[in-house]
């Protein structure tokens, strides 16, 4: 399997996909296109049971979407789900027969957070993983499923805190809030995830499928709820207020590696509307 933004290797029934989309792993059309292709190929290959996502960039897992290419990456998502919606693409992954695990190092914010929330399990490096859901800082509704997942995982109060504050959360607090399964020392993370993936893949596929179907019936929001969030994001991102704040952020270094090391400060420094 050859991809522009993913490095893929297979170990038995486990497929490992490392995100490598310089300069900082933004979710743009190339990465979405590769994710669509990877999901399609993995689902069609009966030998693959577990899919593990990680990043080759130590500072950034997926920081957020490329705000300059929204229509393009949405068009790539439509090739799998029939609608220009990242939310529905991510929900498709949640409903897949594949068991998906996110192995997180570096920053995962916005749609990056929504991508790992769509995975079945999330494990993060205690020293380096940073989480954020900052769309309200631009006057936007998270469009990739954050609202659906975070309320179910954290409860109403913490979900509101996370989204409305637009702050960064380290791995230990993310674990305590329920954002991730657990935080682990960085030198233990890779071995832990690999062992877990192979253990899961070694059990009967029928059991995995049945359990995942029942859990999704209880905990995964209906597709229409994801579709509504996606539509609200599309509407809110086009408002004059959102566009003005995005332009101001871009002029202050938004979507550049150095500035986004401390994204909350960049957002705080935006002019008041």
NORZI-V531309 format. One record per backbone hydrogen bond with DSSP energy under -1.0 kcal/mol. NH is the residue of the N-H (numbers start at 1). CO is the residue of the C=O. E is the energy in kcal/mol with one decimal. If there is no record, write none. Layout:
# NORZI-V531309
((NH | CO | E) (NH | CO | E))
This chain:
# NORZI-V531309
((7 | 18 | -2.6) (9 | 16 | -2.2) (11 | 14 | -3.1) (14 | 11 | -2.1) (15 | 50 | -2.8) (16 | 9 | -3.2) (17 | 52 | -3.2) (18 | 7 | -2.9) (19 | 54 | -3.0) (20 | 5 | -3.4) (25 | 21 | -2.4) (27 | 64 | -2.7) (28 | 26 | -1.3) (32 | 28 | -2.5) (33 | 29 | -2.7) (34 | 30 | -2.1) (35 | 31 | -2.5) (36 | 32 | -2.6) (37 | 33 | -2.2) (38 | 34 | -2.7) (39 | 35 | -2.7) (40 | 36 | -2.3) (41 | 37 | -2.5) (42 | 38 | -2.9) (43 | 39 | -2.5) (44 | 40 | -1.7) (48 | 45 | -1.9) (49 | 13 | -3.1) (50 | 13 | -1.9) (51 | 99 | -3.0) (52 | 15 | -3.0) (53 | 101 | -3.0) (54 | 17 | -2.2) (56 | 19 | -2.7) (61 | 107 | -2.2) (66 | 27 | -2.0) (69 | 66 | -2.1) (73 | 69 | -2.3) (74 | 70 | -2.1) (75 | 71 | -1.7) (76 | 72 | -1.5) (77 | 73 | -1.8) (78 | 74 | -1.7) (80 | 77 | -1.7) (81 | 77 | -2.0) (82 | 78 | -2.0) (85 | 83 | -2.3) (89 | 85 | -1.6) (90 | 86 | -2.8) (91 | 87 | -2.3) (92 | 88 | -2.1) (93 | 89 | -1.7) (94 | 90 | -2.0) (95 | 91 | -2.0) (99 | 49 | -2.2) (101 | 51 | -2.4) (102 | 121 | -2.6) (103 | 53 | -3.3) (104 | 123 | -3.1) (107 | 59 | -2.5) (108 | 130 | -3.0) (109 | 62 | -1.2) (110 | 132 | -1.5) (112 | 109 | -2.5) (114 | 110 | -1.9) (115 | 111 | -2.1) (116 | 112 | -2.1) (117 | 113 | -2.3) (118 | 114 | -1.4) (121 | 100 | -1.4) (123 | 102 | -2.7) (124 | 182 | -1.8) (125 | 104 | -2.7) (126 | 184 | -3.3) (129 | 125 | -2.3) (130 | 106 | -2.0) (131 | 169 | -2.8) (132 | 108 | -1.4) (137 | 134 | -2.3) (138 | 135 | -2.4) (139 | 136 | -1.5) (140 | 135 | -1.7) (149 | 145 | -2.3) (150 | 146 | -3.2) (151 | 147 | -1.6) (153 | 149 | -2.3) (154 | 150 | -3.2) (155 | 151 | -1.4) (159 | 155 | -2.0) (160 | 156 | -2.3) (161 | 157 | -2.3) (162 | 158 | -2.7) (163 | 159 | -2.3) (164 | 160 | -2.7) (165 | 161 | -1.9) (169 | 131 | -2.6) (174 | 170 | -2.6) (175 | 171 | -2.3) (176 | 172 | -2.0) (177 | 173 | -2.4) (179 | 174 | -2.1) (181 | 122 | -2.3) (182 | 122 | -1.1) (184 | 124 | -2.9) (188 | 185 | -2.1) (189 | 185 | -1.2) (192 | 188 | -2.3) (193 | 189 | -2.6) (194 | 190 | -2.5) (195 | 191 | -2.5) (196 | 192 | -2.5) (197 | 193 | -2.8) (198 | 194 | -2.2) (199 | 195 | -2.2) (200 | 196 | -2.7) (201 | 197 | -2.4) (202 | 198 | -1.2) (203 | 200 | -1.4) (208 | 204 | -1.6) (209 | 205 | -2.7) (210 | 206 | -2.2) (211 | 207 | -2.5) (212 | 208 | -2.6) (213 | 209 | -2.5) (214 | 210 | -2.0) (215 | 211 | -2.6) (216 | 212 | -2.7) (217 | 213 | -1.8) (218 | 214 | -1.1) (219 | 215 | -3.0) (220 | 216 | -1.9) (225 | 222 | -1.0) (226 | 222 | -1.3) (227 | 223 | -2.7) (228 | 224 | -2.2) (229 | 225 | -1.8) (230 | 226 | -2.4) (231 | 227 | -2.4) (232 | 228 | -2.5) (233 | 229 | -2.3) (234 | 230 | -2.3) (235 | 231 | -2.1) (236 | 232 | -2.9) (237 | 233 | -2.7) (239 | 236 | -1.1) (243 | 239 | -2.6) (244 | 240 | -2.4) (245 | 241 | -2.3) (246 | 242 | -2.5) (247 | 243 | -2.4) (248 | 244 | -2.2) (249 | 245 | -2.4) (250 | 246 | -2.7) (251 | 247 | -2.0) (253 | 250 | -1.3) (254 | 249 | -2.8) (256 | 253 | -1.5) (260 | 256 | -2.0) (261 | 258 | -1.0) (262 | 259 | -1.2) (266 | 262 | -1.5) (267 | 263 | -2.6) (268 | 264 | -2.1) (269 | 265 | -1.6) (270 | 267 | -1.2))
